[in-house]
Amino acid sequence: MLRRARIIADFQFGRGSGRALFGDDTTFTLSNTGRLRHLYRKDERIATVRARDGLLTLSGLGARLLYDHLPAPRQRVVILSEVAPYVARGGTAFAKHVVGVDPEIRAGEEVLVVDEEGSLIATGKAVLSPEEMMEINRGPAVLVRSGQEED
């Protein structure tokens, strides 16, 4: 199962991400149907496998591990530093606050939200494409799943 989780992470985030997220000390739980569900380091959740599409959603720990592994600007949405405390508490990252974005991400993908200095603020799901994030001045850009201040 650990091998399966690493393959999913490599597919979703790029080669080497599986090892970066899930070390040999990673444990996991299965769903009632016997599918991989949650992955843990000690007692802290790293990621959950979504039943809908089999991709990963990251916890705060998972976001930090991926942030340390991926070079900027990969998987990152950059927001204004002045709204970073709100987003770090789990608030939505709105399009009008986006100042930079990885051009390779797609709407619906798991992304890392960083401030203008490049510090990790949160993780969540991109709602808009990179072009839309930079052009639209209304509505959510990233629905934050886990802010770094929450953990």
N, C-alpha and C positions, 0 to 999 in steps of 0.2 A: 504493500500500500504506500509506503514511503516513496518508492520508485515512481509510482503513479502520480503522487503529489508533485514530485520534482519535474516530471514530464509536463504536467499541466502548467506549472510556473514557468518553465522554459518556453512553452508555447505562448503563454499570455504576456510575459514580460521580457523575454529574450533569453538567449543561451547563457547558462550559468546562474540564472536566477533561482532555479530549483535548489541548488546546493547552498546558495546564499541564504535563502529563506528557511530551508529545512535541513538542519545538520543531522548528524547521526544520533543525537540525543532527542530527536523529535518523536513525540508520541501522537496517537490519533484515536479518534472514536469513530464508530460506524453508525449509520442510520439504522432504523428498524428494518430496512430492506437490504442491509449488508453493504451499502455503498459508503465510501469515504465521506466523512462529514466535517469534523473539526480536527485541526492540527495544533499541537501544543509544544512549547518548550518549558519544561518543568510543569508548573500549573498555569502558565500564562498562555492564552490563545494567540496563535500566530495568524491563522487564516481559517476560513470556512469555505467548503466547496458548495457552491449554489446548486440546488437540486434542479433548477430550471434549465441551466445550460452547462453545468459541470465546470464552470470557471471559479476562480478564487475571489473572495472578498477579504480584505486585509484588516487586521486589528491594528492598534497603535504600535505594537511590537513588530508586526509584519511590515508596516509602513516604514519603521526605522531601519529594519534589516534591508529592505529593498532600496531605500534612500541611500544607505551606505554602499550598496552594491552598484547601482546604476549611476553613470556619469551624467551630470547636468547637460542638457535640459531633458533627458529621457524621462517620460511618464510624468512630467511636472507641469503644473499650472501655477504661474507666478501671480500673486495678488499684492495689492498695496499694503505696505507695512502697517498703515494706520488702522486697517480692519482686521489685521492678523489676530489680535486678542479675541475678537468676536468669533472668528472661524475656529480658533484653537479650542474654544469652549463647545464646539459642535455646531456652530451656526453655518448657514448656507453661504457659499462663496458666489457672489453675484457677478454677472458679466461686466457690469460697469467698473468693478474693482480689479479686473484682470489686466495685467500689464505685459504678460508674456506667456507663451504656451508652446509645448513641444508640438511641432507641426505634424507629427506622425500619429498622435492619438486620435481616437474616434469616439463619437458620442456613444455612451453606454459602457466605456472602459473604466477600469479602476485606475485612478490617478493619484499622484502625490501633490498636495497643495503646499507651496512654499512662499515665504515672504520675499521682498525685494533683495534682501541680503542672501537669500538662498537657504534659510533655515526651514526645516520641516515644520509645518503647522498642523496638517491634517491629511487624512486620506478619504476618498469618496468616489462617487461615480460621476463621470463627465456627462453633462446633459446636452451640451452643444459641441459642434465641431470646432477645431482650432480657429478657423476663419470667423465663425459666428461669435466665438468668445471675444475676439479682438474687435469686431465691428458692432455688435449689438450692445446697447446700453441699458437693457432691461432684462429682468428675469434671472433665474439661477444659471450659473455656469457649471458648478459642481455641487452635488448633494453630498454633504459631508456625512460620512459614516462614523468616523472616529477622529476627534480632535486630540492633539497631543496634550492639552491641559486636562482632559478628562481622565487620562490614564493614571 
